[in-house]
């Protein structure tokens, strides 16, 4: 889901602090207001998924609370 056109070639990617040097994790680029590009660290050349920040925050809150994926994600 792309909510706006952004130049993702300037993205600065970071891995989760929970990845513990694992090759199997996601990377995010924080510098884009309103959206959050997300990619698989194993395949950085593939196009990232871009989600609204509010949807990502809802997802993270639901997972952290053990509630699974919220219904209103899409």
PyMOL Python script that loads the backbone (N, CA, C, O; Angstrom):
from pymol import cmd

cmd.read_pdbstr("""\
ATOM      1  N   UNK A   1       0.858  -1.180   0.000  1.00  0.00           N
ATOM      2  CA  UNK A   1       0.000   0.000   0.000  1.00  0.00           C
ATOM      3  C   UNK A   1       0.897   1.234   0.000  1.00  0.00           C
ATOM      4  O   UNK A   1       1.656   1.448   0.945  1.00  0.00           O
ATOM      5  N   UNK A   2       0.818   2.017  -1.016  1.00  0.00           N
ATOM      6  CA  UNK A   2       1.597   3.245  -1.082  1.00  0.00           C
ATOM      7  C   UNK A   2       0.639   4.409  -0.904  1.00  0.00           C
ATOM      8  O   UNK A   2      -0.294   4.574  -1.690  1.00  0.00           O
ATOM      9  N   UNK A   3       0.863   5.220   0.127  1.00  0.00           N
ATOM     10  CA  UNK A   3      -0.066   6.302   0.423  1.00  0.00           C
ATOM     11  C   UNK A   3       0.360   7.625  -0.186  1.00  0.00           C
ATOM     12  O   UNK A   3      -0.445   8.550  -0.286  1.00  0.00           O
ATOM     13  N   UNK A   4       1.603   7.723  -0.590  1.00  0.00           N
ATOM     14  CA  UNK A   4       2.075   8.929  -1.260  1.00  0.00           C
ATOM     15  C   UNK A   4       3.344   8.581  -2.014  1.00  0.00           C
ATOM     16  O   UNK A   4       3.970   7.558  -1.736  1.00  0.00           O
ATOM     17  N   UNK A   5       3.727   9.411  -2.956  1.00  0.00           N
ATOM     18  CA  UNK A   5       4.946   9.174  -3.698  1.00  0.00           C
ATOM     19  C   UNK A   5       6.115   9.747  -2.916  1.00  0.00           C
ATOM     20  O   UNK A   5       6.139  10.936  -2.598  1.00  0.00           O
ATOM     21  N   UNK A   6       7.071   8.906  -2.613  1.00  0.00           N
ATOM     22  CA  UNK A   6       8.269   9.317  -1.892  1.00  0.00           C
ATOM     23  C   UNK A   6       9.482   8.747  -2.600  1.00  0.00           C
ATOM     24  O   UNK A   6       9.404   7.685  -3.218  1.00  0.00           O
ATOM     25  N   UNK A   7      10.594   9.443  -2.513  1.00  0.00           N
ATOM     26  CA  UNK A   7      11.833   8.965  -3.117  1.00  0.00           C
ATOM     27  C   UNK A   7      12.496   8.014  -2.130  1.00  0.00           C
ATOM     28  O   UNK A   7      13.250   8.444  -1.257  1.00  0.00           O
ATOM     29  N   UNK A   8      12.216   6.723  -2.271  1.00  0.00           N
ATOM     30  CA  UNK A   8      12.757   5.738  -1.343  1.00  0.00           C
ATOM     31  C   UNK A   8      14.230   5.446  -1.589  1.00  0.00           C
ATOM     32  O   UNK A   8      14.855   4.718  -0.817  1.00  0.00           O
ATOM     33  N   UNK A   9      14.792   6.010  -2.664  1.00  0.00           N
ATOM     34  CA  UNK A   9      16.225   5.816  -2.901  1.00  0.00           C
ATOM     35  C   UNK A   9      17.064   6.522  -1.840  1.00  0.00           C
ATOM     36  O   UNK A   9      18.245   6.212  -1.679  1.00  0.00           O
ATOM     37  N   UNK A  10      16.471   7.459  -1.121  1.00  0.00           N
ATOM     38  CA  UNK A  10      17.208   8.163  -0.059  1.00  0.00           C
ATOM     39  C   UNK A  10      16.965   7.541   1.319  1.00  0.00           C
ATOM     40  O   UNK A  10      17.427   8.064   2.333  1.00  0.00           O
ATOM     41  N   UNK A  11      16.245   6.433   1.347  1.00  0.00           N
ATOM     42  CA  UNK A  11      15.898   5.800   2.625  1.00  0.00           C
ATOM     43  C   UNK A  11      17.149   5.367   3.380  1.00  0.00           C
ATOM     44  O   UNK A  11      18.102   4.849   2.798  1.00  0.00           O
ATOM     45  N   UNK A  12      17.121   5.590   4.680  1.00  0.00           N
ATOM     46  CA  UNK A  12      18.147   5.095   5.584  1.00  0.00           C
ATOM     47  C   UNK A  12      17.481   3.979   6.382  1.00  0.00           C
ATOM     48  O   UNK A  12      16.612   4.233   7.216  1.00  0.00           O
ATOM     49  N   UNK A  13      17.896   2.746   6.117  1.00  0.00           N
ATOM     50  CA  UNK A  13      17.245   1.576   6.682  1.00  0.00           C
ATOM     51  C   UNK A  13      17.884   1.188   8.009  1.00  0.00           C
ATOM     52  O   UNK A  13      19.093   1.322   8.199  1.00  0.00           O
ATOM     53  N   UNK A  14      17.044   0.702   8.927  1.00  0.00           N
ATOM     54  CA  UNK A  14      17.565   0.184  10.192  1.00  0.00           C
ATOM     55  C   UNK A  14      16.821  -1.089  10.557  1.00  0.00           C
ATOM     56  O   UNK A  14      15.637  -1.250  10.260  1.00  0.00           O
ATOM     57  N   UNK A  15      17.548  -1.990  11.210  1.00  0.00           N
ATOM     58  CA  UNK A  15      16.955  -3.241  11.686  1.00  0.00           C
ATOM     59  C   UNK A  15      16.424  -3.039  13.091  1.00  0.00           C
ATOM     60  O   UNK A  15      16.851  -2.139  13.814  1.00  0.00           O
ATOM     61  N   UNK A  16      15.505  -3.876  13.453  1.00  0.00           N
ATOM     62  CA  UNK A  16      14.976  -3.870  14.810  1.00  0.00           C
ATOM     63  C   UNK A  16      16.079  -4.206  15.802  1.00  0.00           C
ATOM     64  O   UNK A  16      16.960  -5.016  15.513  1.00  0.00           O
ATOM     65  N   UNK A  17      16.026  -3.584  16.963  1.00  0.00           N
ATOM     66  CA  UNK A  17      16.984  -3.912  18.020  1.00  0.00           C
ATOM     67  C   UNK A  17      16.747  -5.323  18.547  1.00  0.00           C
ATOM     68  O   UNK A  17      17.599  -5.879  19.241  1.00  0.00           O
ATOM     69  N   UNK A  18      15.601  -5.901  18.224  1.00  0.00           N
ATOM     70  CA  UNK A  18      15.271  -7.261  18.656  1.00  0.00           C
ATOM     71  C   UNK A  18      15.809  -8.327  17.705  1.00  0.00           C
ATOM     72  O   UNK A  18      15.648  -9.519  17.968  1.00  0.00           O
ATOM     73  N   UNK A  19      16.444  -7.922  16.607  1.00  0.00           N
ATOM     74  CA  UNK A  19      16.895  -8.896  15.612  1.00  0.00           C
ATOM     75  C   UNK A  19      18.106  -9.704  16.078  1.00  0.00           C
ATOM     76  O   UNK A  19      18.338 -10.803  15.574  1.00  0.00           O
ATOM     77  N   UNK A  20      18.870  -9.187  17.018  1.00  0.00           N
ATOM     78  CA  UNK A  20      20.034  -9.873  17.586  1.00  0.00           C
ATOM     79  C   UNK A  20      20.956 -10.421  16.503  1.00  0.00           C
ATOM     80  O   UNK A  20      21.357 -11.584  16.547  1.00  0.00           O
ATOM     81  N   UNK A  21      21.286  -9.583  15.543  1.00  0.00           N
ATOM     82  CA  UNK A  21      22.189  -9.914  14.442  1.00  0.00           C
ATOM     83  C   UNK A  21      21.692 -11.056  13.565  1.00  0.00           C
ATOM     84  O   UNK A  21      22.485 -11.684  12.864  1.00  0.00           O
ATOM     85  N   UNK A  22      20.428 -11.326  13.594  1.00  0.00           N
ATOM     86  CA  UNK A  22      19.838 -12.352  12.745  1.00  0.00           C
ATOM     87  C   UNK A  22      19.680 -11.815  11.331  1.00  0.00           C
ATOM     88  O   UNK A  22      19.450 -10.623  11.127  1.00  0.00           O
ATOM     89  N   UNK A  23      19.806 -12.700  10.370  1.00  0.00           N
ATOM     90  CA  UNK A  23      19.598 -12.289   8.975  1.00  0.00           C
ATOM     91  C   UNK A  23      18.113 -12.257   8.625  1.00  0.00           C
ATOM     92  O   UNK A  23      17.734 -11.756   7.567  1.00  0.00           O
ATOM     93  N   UNK A  24      17.288 -12.780   9.494  1.00  0.00           N
ATOM     94  CA  UNK A  24      15.850 -12.881   9.233  1.00  0.00           C
ATOM     95  C   UNK A  24      15.086 -11.813  10.007  1.00  0.00           C
ATOM     96  O   UNK A  24      14.552 -12.075  11.084  1.00  0.00           O
ATOM     97  N   UNK A  25      15.041 -10.639   9.462  1.00  0.00           N
ATOM     98  CA  UNK A  25      14.292  -9.584  10.140  1.00  0.00           C
ATOM     99  C   UNK A  25      13.840  -8.542   9.118  1.00  0.00           C
ATOM    100  O   UNK A  25      14.194  -8.601   7.941  1.00  0.00           O
ATOM    101  N   UNK A  26      13.070  -7.615   9.594  1.00  0.00           N
ATOM    102  CA  UNK A  26      12.638  -6.523   8.734  1.00  0.00           C
ATOM    103  C   UNK A  26      13.497  -5.302   9.015  1.00  0.00           C
ATOM    104  O   UNK A  26      14.133  -5.184  10.062  1.00  0.00           O
ATOM    105  N   UNK A  27      13.494  -4.411   8.055  1.00  0.00           N
ATOM    106  CA  UNK A  27      14.153  -3.121   8.205  1.00  0.00           C
ATOM    107  C   UNK A  27      13.111  -2.050   7.900  1.00  0.00           C
ATOM    108  O   UNK A  27      12.234  -2.239   7.057  1.00  0.00           O
ATOM    109  N   UNK A  28      13.222  -0.934   8.597  1.00  0.00           N
ATOM    110  CA  UNK A  28      12.316   0.183   8.348  1.00  0.00           C
ATOM    111  C   UNK A  28      13.128   1.443   8.082  1.00  0.00           C
ATOM    112  O   UNK A  28      14.294   1.545   8.463  1.00  0.00           O
ATOM    113  N   UNK A  29      12.486   2.400   7.419  1.00  0.00           N
ATOM    114  CA  UNK A  29      13.088   3.705   7.151  1.00  0.00           C
ATOM    115  C   UNK A  29      12.209   4.750   7.835  1.00  0.00           C
ATOM    116  O   UNK A  29      11.065   4.967   7.435  1.00  0.00           O
ATOM    117  N   UNK A  30      12.745   5.387   8.855  1.00  0.00           N
ATOM    118  CA  UNK A  30      11.977   6.295   9.720  1.00  0.00           C
ATOM    119  C   UNK A  30      11.763   7.702   9.184  1.00  0.00           C
ATOM    120  O   UNK A  30      10.915   8.422   9.711  1.00  0.00           O
ATOM    121  N   UNK A  31      12.492   8.120   8.164  1.00  0.00           N
ATOM    122  CA  UNK A  31      12.531   9.553   7.841  1.00  0.00           C
ATOM    123  C   UNK A  31      11.380  10.087   7.004  1.00  0.00           C
ATOM    124  O   UNK A  31      11.389  11.264   6.645  1.00  0.00           O
ATOM    125  N   UNK A  32      10.390   9.263   6.681  1.00  0.00           N
ATOM    126  CA  UNK A  32       9.299   9.722   5.828  1.00  0.00           C
ATOM    127  C   UNK A  32       8.053  10.025   6.666  1.00  0.00           C
ATOM    128  O   UNK A  32       7.501   9.115   7.284  1.00  0.00           O
ATOM    129  N   UNK A  33       7.599  11.280   6.703  1.00  0.00           N
ATOM    130  CA  UNK A  33       6.422  11.626   7.498  1.00  0.00           C
ATOM    131  C   UNK A  33       5.155  10.955   6.947  1.00  0.00           C
ATOM    132  O   UNK A  33       4.901  10.969   5.743  1.00  0.00           O
ATOM    133  N   UNK A  34       4.391  10.385   7.835  1.00  0.00           N
ATOM    134  CA  UNK A  34       3.104   9.821   7.455  1.00  0.00           C
ATOM    135  C   UNK A  34       3.130   8.400   6.934  1.00  0.00           C
ATOM    136  O   UNK A  34       2.104   7.720   6.949  1.00  0.00           O
ATOM    137  N   UNK A  35       4.281   7.936   6.471  1.00  0.00           N
ATOM    138  CA  UNK A  35       4.396   6.573   5.933  1.00  0.00           C
ATOM    139  C   UNK A  35       5.589   5.872   6.559  1.00  0.00           C
ATOM    140  O   UNK A  35       6.490   6.501   7.115  1.00  0.00           O
ATOM    141  N   UNK A  36       5.566   4.538   6.451  1.00  0.00           N
ATOM    142  CA  UNK A  36       6.697   3.756   6.943  1.00  0.00           C
ATOM    143  C   UNK A  36       7.042   2.681   5.906  1.00  0.00           C
ATOM    144  O   UNK A  36       6.309   1.703   5.758  1.00  0.00           O
ATOM    145  N   UNK A  37       8.158   2.862   5.191  1.00  0.00           N
ATOM    146  CA  UNK A  37       8.621   1.823   4.286  1.00  0.00           C
ATOM    147  C   UNK A  37       9.201   0.660   5.104  1.00  0.00           C
ATOM    148  O   UNK A  37       9.929   0.872   6.074  1.00  0.00           O
ATOM    149  N   UNK A  38       8.868  -0.567   4.697  1.00  0.00           N
ATOM    150  CA  UNK A  38       9.307  -1.765   5.399  1.00  0.00           C
ATOM    151  C   UNK A  38       9.845  -2.735   4.359  1.00  0.00           C
ATOM    152  O   UNK A  38       9.222  -2.935   3.316  1.00  0.00           O
ATOM    153  N   UNK A  39      11.010  -3.346   4.635  1.00  0.00           N
ATOM    154  CA  UNK A  39      11.558  -4.329   3.699  1.00  0.00           C
ATOM    155  C   UNK A  39      12.148  -5.517   4.450  1.00  0.00           C
ATOM    156  O   UNK A  39      12.420  -5.450   5.649  1.00  0.00           O
ATOM    157  N   UNK A  40      12.335  -6.593   3.716  1.00  0.00           N
ATOM    158  CA  UNK A  40      12.943  -7.807   4.244  1.00  0.00           C
ATOM    159  C   UNK A  40      14.463  -7.646   4.163  1.00  0.00           C
ATOM    160  O   UNK A  40      14.994  -7.341   3.095  1.00  0.00           O
ATOM    161  N   UNK A  41      15.159  -7.847   5.267  1.00  0.00           N
ATOM    162  CA  UNK A  41      16.610  -7.654   5.273  1.00  0.00           C
ATOM    163  C   UNK A  41      17.333  -8.661   4.380  1.00  0.00           C
ATOM    164  O   UNK A  41      18.459  -8.403   3.955  1.00  0.00           O
ATOM    165  N   UNK A  42      16.710  -9.798   4.090  1.00  0.00           N
ATOM    166  CA  UNK A  42      17.335 -10.809   3.236  1.00  0.00           C
ATOM    167  C   UNK A  42      17.252 -10.445   1.756  1.00  0.00           C
ATOM    168  O   UNK A  42      18.042 -10.935   0.949  1.00  0.00           O
ATOM    169  N   UNK A  43      16.294  -9.585   1.398  1.00  0.00           N
ATOM    170  CA  UNK A  43      16.116  -9.200  -0.004  1.00  0.00           C
ATOM    171  C   UNK A  43      15.968  -7.683  -0.131  1.00  0.00           C
ATOM    172  O   UNK A  43      14.907  -7.193  -0.519  1.00  0.00           O
ATOM    173  N   UNK A  44      17.024  -6.941   0.192  1.00  0.00           N
ATOM    174  CA  UNK A  44      16.922  -5.476   0.196  1.00  0.00           C
ATOM    175  C   UNK A  44      16.700  -4.844  -1.167  1.00  0.00           C
ATOM    176  O   UNK A  44      16.326  -3.674  -1.245  1.00  0.00           O
ATOM    177  N   UNK A  45      16.920  -5.587  -2.239  1.00  0.00           N
ATOM    178  CA  UNK A  45      16.722  -5.023  -3.577  1.00  0.00           C
ATOM    179  C   UNK A  45      15.269  -5.080  -4.035  1.00  0.00           C
ATOM    180  O   UNK A  45      14.913  -4.451  -5.031  1.00  0.00           O
ATOM    181  N   UNK A  46      14.431  -5.819  -3.327  1.00  0.00           N
ATOM    182  CA  UNK A  46      13.001  -5.864  -3.672  1.00  0.00           C
ATOM    183  C   UNK A  46      12.329  -4.579  -3.212  1.00  0.00           C
ATOM    184  O   UNK A  46      12.812  -3.913  -2.297  1.00  0.00           O
ATOM    185  N   UNK A  47      11.241  -4.242  -3.833  1.00  0.00           N
ATOM    186  CA  UNK A  47      10.487  -3.041  -3.450  1.00  0.00           C
ATOM    187  C   UNK A  47       9.953  -3.201  -2.028  1.00  0.00           C
ATOM    188  O   UNK A  47       9.430  -4.258  -1.676  1.00  0.00           O
ATOM    189  N   UNK A  48      10.082  -2.173  -1.223  1.00  0.00           N
ATOM    190  CA  UNK A  48       9.536  -2.254   0.138  1.00  0.00           C
ATOM    191  C   UNK A  48       8.020  -2.120   0.141  1.00  0.00           C
ATOM    192  O   UNK A  48       7.419  -1.638  -0.819  1.00  0.00           O
ATOM    193  N   UNK A  49       7.430  -2.548   1.221  1.00  0.00           N
ATOM    194  CA  UNK A  49       6.013  -2.306   1.481  1.00  0.00           C
ATOM    195  C   UNK A  49       5.944  -0.956   2.178  1.00  0.00           C
ATOM    196  O   UNK A  49       6.750  -0.674   3.064  1.00  0.00           O
ATOM    197  N   UNK A  50       5.003  -0.132   1.792  1.00  0.00           N
ATOM    198  CA  UNK A  50       4.853   1.191   2.406  1.00  0.00           C
ATOM    199  C   UNK A  50       3.469   1.255   3.045  1.00  0.00           C
ATOM    200  O   UNK A  50       2.455   1.078   2.369  1.00  0.00           O
ATOM    201  N   UNK A  51       3.437   1.509   4.353  1.00  0.00           N
ATOM    202  CA  UNK A  51       2.169   1.552   5.087  1.00  0.00           C
ATOM    203  C   UNK A  51       2.032   2.891   5.806  1.00  0.00           C
ATOM    204  O   UNK A  51       3.033   3.537   6.115  1.00  0.00           O
ATOM    205  N   UNK A  52       0.802   3.305   6.070  1.00  0.00           N
ATOM    206  CA  UNK A  52       0.611   4.517   6.889  1.00  0.00           C
ATOM    207  C   UNK A  52       1.172   4.273   8.291  1.00  0.00           C
ATOM    208  O   UNK A  52       1.032   3.179   8.837  1.00  0.00           O
ATOM    209  N   UNK A  53       1.795   5.277   8.859  1.00  0.00           N
ATOM    210  CA  UNK A  53       2.369   5.136  10.198  1.00  0.00           C
ATOM    211  C   UNK A  53       1.326   4.721  11.234  1.00  0.00           C
ATOM    212  O   UNK A  53       1.627   3.934  12.131  1.00  0.00           O
ATOM    213  N   UNK A  54       0.117   5.234  11.120  1.00  0.00           N
ATOM    214  CA  UNK A  54      -0.933   4.886  12.081  1.00  0.00           C
ATOM    215  C   UNK A  54      -1.257   3.399  12.029  1.00  0.00           C
ATOM    216  O   UNK A  54      -1.491   2.782  13.069  1.00  0.00           O
ATOM    217  N   UNK A  55      -1.274   2.815  10.835  1.00  0.00           N
ATOM    218  CA  UNK A  55      -1.541   1.387  10.694  1.00  0.00           C
ATOM    219  C   UNK A  55      -0.411   0.569  11.321  1.00  0.00           C
ATOM    220  O   UNK A  55      -0.663  -0.436  11.986  1.00  0.00           O
ATOM    221  N   UNK A  56       0.824   0.998  11.108  1.00  0.00           N
ATOM    222  CA  UNK A  56       1.967   0.289  11.692  1.00  0.00           C
ATOM    223  C   UNK A  56       1.912   0.363  13.221  1.00  0.00           C
ATOM    224  O   UNK A  56       2.145  -0.640  13.897  1.00  0.00           O
ATOM    225  N   UNK A  57       1.613   1.522  13.758  1.00  0.00           N
ATOM    226  CA  UNK A  57       1.522   1.683  15.218  1.00  0.00           C
ATOM    227  C   UNK A  57       0.435   0.783  15.786  1.00  0.00           C
ATOM    228  O   UNK A  57       0.621   0.178  16.842  1.00  0.00           O
ATOM    229  N   UNK A  58      -0.688   0.688  15.105  1.00  0.00           N
ATOM    230  CA  UNK A  58      -1.779  -0.181  15.540  1.00  0.00           C
ATOM    231  C   UNK A  58      -1.350  -1.644  15.517  1.00  0.00           C
ATOM    232  O   UNK A  58      -1.647  -2.395  16.445  1.00  0.00           O
ATOM    233  N   UNK A  59      -0.658  -2.044  14.469  1.00  0.00           N
ATOM    234  CA  UNK A  59      -0.163  -3.409  14.342  1.00  0.00           C
ATOM    235  C   UNK A  59       0.811  -3.747  15.470  1.00  0.00           C
ATOM    236  O   UNK A  59       0.674  -4.785  16.118  1.00  0.00           O
ATOM    237  N   UNK A  60       1.791  -2.878  15.707  1.00  0.00           N
ATOM    238  CA  UNK A  60       2.793  -3.122  16.745  1.00  0.00           C
ATOM    239  C   UNK A  60       2.136  -3.203  18.120  1.00  0.00           C
ATOM    240  O   UNK A  60       2.490  -4.069  18.920  1.00  0.00           O
ATOM    241  N   UNK A  61       1.194  -2.323  18.404  1.00  0.00           N
ATOM    242  CA  UNK A  61       0.486  -2.349  19.690  1.00  0.00           C
ATOM    243  C   UNK A  61      -0.271  -3.657  19.858  1.00  0.00           C
ATOM    244  O   UNK A  61      -0.233  -4.257  20.933  1.00  0.00           O
ATOM    245  N   UNK A  62      -0.956  -4.107  18.818  1.00  0.00           N
ATOM    246  CA  UNK A  62      -1.735  -5.351  18.889  1.00  0.00           C
ATOM    247  C   UNK A  62      -0.827  -6.557  19.112  1.00  0.00           C
ATOM    248  O   UNK A  62      -1.140  -7.431  19.921  1.00  0.00           O
ATOM    249  N   UNK A  63       0.287  -6.606  18.401  1.00  0.00           N
ATOM    250  CA  UNK A  63       1.202  -7.736  18.561  1.00  0.00           C
ATOM    251  C   UNK A  63       1.840  -7.718  19.954  1.00  0.00           C
ATOM    252  O   UNK A  63       1.950  -8.763  20.595  1.00  0.00           O
ATOM    253  N   UNK A  64       2.252  -6.562  20.416  1.00  0.00           N
ATOM    254  CA  UNK A  64       2.874  -6.451  21.729  1.00  0.00           C
ATOM    255  C   UNK A  64       1.933  -6.858  22.856  1.00  0.00           C
ATOM    256  O   UNK A  64       2.373  -7.371  23.885  1.00  0.00           O
ATOM    257  N   UNK A  65       0.630  -6.629  22.657  1.00  0.00           N
ATOM    258  CA  UNK A  65      -0.333  -6.978  23.688  1.00  0.00           C
ATOM    259  C   UNK A  65      -0.821  -8.425  23.568  1.00  0.00           C
ATOM    260  O   UNK A  65      -1.618  -8.890  24.382  1.00  0.00           O
ATOM    261  N   UNK A  66      -0.335  -9.125  22.550  1.00  0.00           N
ATOM    262  CA  UNK A  66      -0.722 -10.507  22.352  1.00  0.00           C
ATOM    263  C   UNK A  66      -2.063 -10.680  21.659  1.00  0.00           C
ATOM    264  O   UNK A  66      -2.612 -11.780  21.605  1.00  0.00           O
ATOM    265  N   UNK A  67      -2.584  -9.575  21.128  1.00  0.00           N
ATOM    266  CA  UNK A  67      -3.911  -9.624  20.521  1.00  0.00           C
ATOM    267  C   UNK A  67      -3.942  -9.962  19.053  1.00  0.00           C
ATOM    268  O   UNK A  67      -5.026 -10.072  18.480  1.00  0.00           O
ATOM    269  N   UNK A  68      -2.788 -10.133  18.413  1.00  0.00           N
ATOM    270  CA  UNK A  68      -2.791 -10.441  16.992  1.00  0.00           C
ATOM    271  C   UNK A  68      -2.949  -9.196  16.142  1.00  0.00           C
ATOM    272  O   UNK A  68      -2.771  -8.078  16.624  1.00  0.00           O
ATOM    273  N   UNK A  69      -3.280  -9.391  14.891  1.00  0.00           N
ATOM    274  CA  UNK A  69      -3.410  -8.281  13.940  1.00  0.00           C
ATOM    275  C   UNK A  69      -4.772  -7.632  14.096  1.00  0.00           C
ATOM    276  O   UNK A  69      -5.784  -8.332  14.082  1.00  0.00           O
ATOM    277  N   UNK A  70      -4.830  -6.304  14.244  1.00  0.00           N
ATOM    278  CA  UNK A  70      -6.112  -5.617  14.364  1.00  0.00           C
ATOM    279  C   UNK A  70      -6.926  -5.716  13.077  1.00  0.00           C
ATOM    280  O   UNK A  70      -6.364  -5.791  11.985  1.00  0.00           O
ATOM    281  N   UNK A  71      -8.224  -5.715  13.208  1.00  0.00           N
ATOM    282  CA  UNK A  71      -9.125  -5.871  12.070  1.00  0.00           C
ATOM    283  C   UNK A  71      -9.064  -4.681  11.133  1.00  0.00           C
ATOM    284  O   UNK A  71      -9.229  -4.859   9.926  1.00  0.00           O
ATOM    285  N   UNK A  72      -8.834  -3.470  11.635  1.00  0.00           N
ATOM    286  CA  UNK A  72      -8.884  -2.262  10.821  1.00  0.00           C
ATOM    287  C   UNK A  72      -7.580  -1.945  10.087  1.00  0.00           C
ATOM    288  O   UNK A  72      -7.356  -0.784   9.748  1.00  0.00           O
ATOM    289  N   UNK A  73      -6.723  -2.915   9.832  1.00  0.00           N
ATOM    290  CA  UNK A  73      -5.454  -2.668   9.161  1.00  0.00           C
ATOM    291  C   UNK A  73      -5.629  -2.325   7.683  1.00  0.00           C
ATOM    292  O   UNK A  73      -4.752  -1.677   7.111  1.00  0.00           O
ATOM    293  N   UNK A  74      -6.687  -2.719   7.065  1.00  0.00           N
ATOM    294  CA  UNK A  74      -6.750  -2.502   5.625  1.00  0.00           C
ATOM    295  C   UNK A  74      -7.999  -1.851   5.257  1.00  0.00           C
ATOM    296  O   UNK A  74      -8.232  -1.585   4.078  1.00  0.00           O
TER     297      UNK A  74
END
""", "prot")
cmd.dss("prot")
cmd.show_as("cartoon", "prot")
cmd.util.cbc("prot")
cmd.orient("prot")
